[in-house]
Amino acid sequence: MTVKRYEPRSFAVDAHNFGRVRKVRWKPDEAFTGSELDYLLASKMQHAYAVVINEQILDHHGSIREYAASAGHNYQRLGRMLRGEIVMRLDDITNAERQLGIGLRRNG
């Protein structure tokens, strides 16, 4: 039997708002234990990164498609990552910092 893959936006009450608006309603912490709680907290972190990245892309490139083409990213993967359908990797964060000229990490 296959295990369902972790999808960051599944922890948001309004999954369609993941990465799009700053304030998202999250499922309550009490609903989760152990690694599920880690996934919830990671989802909140990815959402915060995705919001800033989306804002910068729209402000400086007009669309995710244009940014993906100019930065050499796979458009489909980038969109899925920013919508919280797939997990954002650390190299995605550092790439966004470099390509978009923004600082996303709190320490570093």
N, C-alpha and C positions, 0 to 999 in steps of 0.2 A: 504494500500500500504506500502511495506517495504522500509525503507531508506537504501541506499547503505552504507555498512560499510566502515569506513575510512581505507584506505590502504596506508601506508606511501610512498611506492615506486611510487604511482600514481602521485606524485608531481615532480618526476624526469623526464627529457626529455628522458633519456636512462634508463628506469626502470630496465633493466637487469644488469646494473652496480651498483645498490643500494647495499651498504655494501661490495662491492668487490674492488673498486678502490677509492682512496682518493678524486679525483676530479670528481664530477658528475655535469652535466648541469641540472639546475633546471628551472622549468617553472617560468616566471617572476612574481615578487611580485605584480605587478600592476594587474595581472589577478585575484587576490583574494581579498576578503573583509571579515571583521569580523572573525568568527571562522575558515573560510577557511585559512586565513592568519596564524592563530594559528597552524593549521594542517601542513601548509607548513614549518613553523619554527620548529615544533616538528619532522617533517620528516627529516629535515636537521640534527637535533640533534641525532635522532636514527641512521641515516646513519653514522655519525661520530663515534658513539659507536660501531656500527656493524663492521666497518672497523677495528678498534683496536681489537675487540674481535676475528674477523676472523683471523687477522694476528697472534695473540697469540695462537689461537687454532692450526693453521697450523704449526707454529714454534715449539710448544711443544707437540702436540698430533698427528700430521700428517694429521688428517681428522676430520671433524665435527662429523662423525659417531663414531669414536674412543673416542673423547672428551665426547660426549653425553653418551656413555656407561660407561666411567670411572667416570663421574660426576653425574650420575643418572638422566640425563635429557631425556625428550622425544625427540627423534631425529627429528621427523617430525615437531614438534612445534619449536624447536630450529632453524632448517633450514628456516622455514617460517618467523620467527622473524628476522633472519639475512639477509634475502632477502627482507625484508620490506613488506611482504604480510600481516603480522599482527603486532599489536602494541607491542613494547617492554615495559614491566612494570618496575617500580622502583626496584622491587625485582629481576628482571632479571639482572639489572645493578649491584646491590650489590652482587648478586651471582657470576657474572663474575669477579668482583673485588676480591672476596674471593677465588674462585676456580682457577683463572688464575694468581693471584698475581699482578694485575694491578690496577692503579688508574684511573678511568674514569671521576669522578666528578671533577669539577673545584674547588668547595668549599666544604669542608667537611672533 
